[in-house]
Amino acid sequence: MSHLEEVVLDLERHAAQQGWDAAPKLYALVYGSEIRTTDPELAAELGLAEDSGEGDTLAALEQPELPDQASVEDALSTIAWPDAVAGCALVIERVVLPPEAEEEIPADPDEAAAFAADHPAREDVRMIVGVLRDGARHSALRLRRHDLDDEVLVGPDLVPALADALAATLEPDAPEEDGGHA
């Protein structure tokens, strides 16, 4: 199992222990060797003070609340990570409706949220998506209706749009134009 898979599954287990109806949580994924070098006290606090000899570990460092935006995707578009961050992960809950309900969803965002919350075929889903700078991805999905550890779905590309949005936060900023006009 890769370090990313381990972190995503650890975050999923932690979220399951916390219960449902939680706010989205964003995590910086940083290798233990980086933390030991830059912040030995934090490394000791996280139990990363010694090199285990089993290869580098990947630590998930919870970030402050996401910026206040219309959507998580909009909030992610405002984030850029420093080079020391190897990746990031997001834990988020969403309401999923069956495809046949899509035509009935109101255009107004508040009405759409109320519609989804009251729909009899709604499905509450907790998604944990992690990505690394090297392109690795892993996801875990838990359905409220099947809220059992052995019912968690896992795979590299279960939520591709969210993984893409997270990966974009790891890309270097585009170089600024020199101000010249064509």
C-alpha positions, -999 to 999 in steps of 0.1 A, spaced: 0 0 0 14 34 -9 19 62 16 -9 82 -1 -33 52 2 -24 49 39 -31 86 45 -64 86 27 -76 56 46 -64 71 79 -84 103 71 -114 82 62 -113 63 95 -108 95 114 -138 111 96 -159 81 103 -151 83 141 -161 120 140 -195 112 125 -216 128 97 -225 164 90 -190 178 93 -175 208 75 -150 201 47 -114 197 59 -83 203 39 -50 187 47 -14 194 36 5 162 29 41 165 40 68 138 41 82 131 76 117 138 65 107 174 55 90 179 88 120 166 107 143 190 88 121 221 90 103 217 124 118 191 147 94 199 175 64 193 153 80 161 141 84 149 177 48 159 185 36 138 155 58 108 163 81 115 133 112 122 153 130 91 143 135 76 108 117 43 110 138 27 83 107 18 64 109 46 40 95 81 44 61 86 59 35 110 47 18 132 74 -16 149 70 -16 183 86 -51 198 90 -54 233 76 -76 262 89 -111 264 75 -114 268 37 -117 303 24 -153 315 23 -164 309 -13 -195 298 -31 -182 263 -35 -153 242 -24 -140 242 -59 -139 280 -59 -121 279 -26 -95 255 -39 -88 277 -68 -75 303 -44 -50 280 -28 -13 274 -37 10 252 -16 47 258 -8 72 234 -24 76 216 10 41 203 6 41 170 -13 4 168 -18 -30 176 -3 -62 159 7 -98 169 12 -125 154 33 -160 165 22 -196 154 24 -220 158 -5 -256 150 -13 -259 129 -45 -291 126 -64 -301 100 -90 -297 111 -126 -334 112 -131 -337 140 -105 -313 164 -122 -340 179 -145 -361 188 -114 -333 207 -95 -341 244 -92 -317 269 -107 -315 290 -74 -286 276 -52 -306 279 -20 -337 262 -35 -314 235 -51 -299 228 -17 -333 225 0 -345 203 -29 -316 179 -25 -319 178 13 -356 168 11 -353 144 -19 -364 109 -10 -337 93 -32 -308 114 -19 -276 97 -9 -252 113 16 -216 105 6 -183 113 24 -154 117 0 -117 117 9 -95 126 -20 -57 128 -19 -32 139 -46 5 142 -47 28 164 -68 41 133 -86 6 127 -100 -5 99 -76 -42 100 -66 -63 80 -42 -99 83 -30 -122 67 -5 -160 70 -5 -184 61 23 -222 62 19 -243 71 49 -267 44 40 -239 18 41 -219 33 70 -197 3 76 -159 1 74 -160 -28 49 -184 -9 26 -159 19 19 -151 22 -18 -115 30 -26 -96 37 -58 -74 62 -76 -100 80 -96 -134 78 -79 -139 116 -78 -118 128 -108 -131 164 -109 -122 169 -72 -88 153 -77 -82 176 -106 -91 207 -84 -68 195 -57 -40 188 -81 -43 223 -95 -35 237 -60 -1 220 -63 9 235 -97 34 263 -98 19 297 -104 22 308 -140 50 333 -146 37 369 -147 37 387 -180 63 415 -183 35 440 -188 41 444 -226 11 445 -249 10 429 -284 
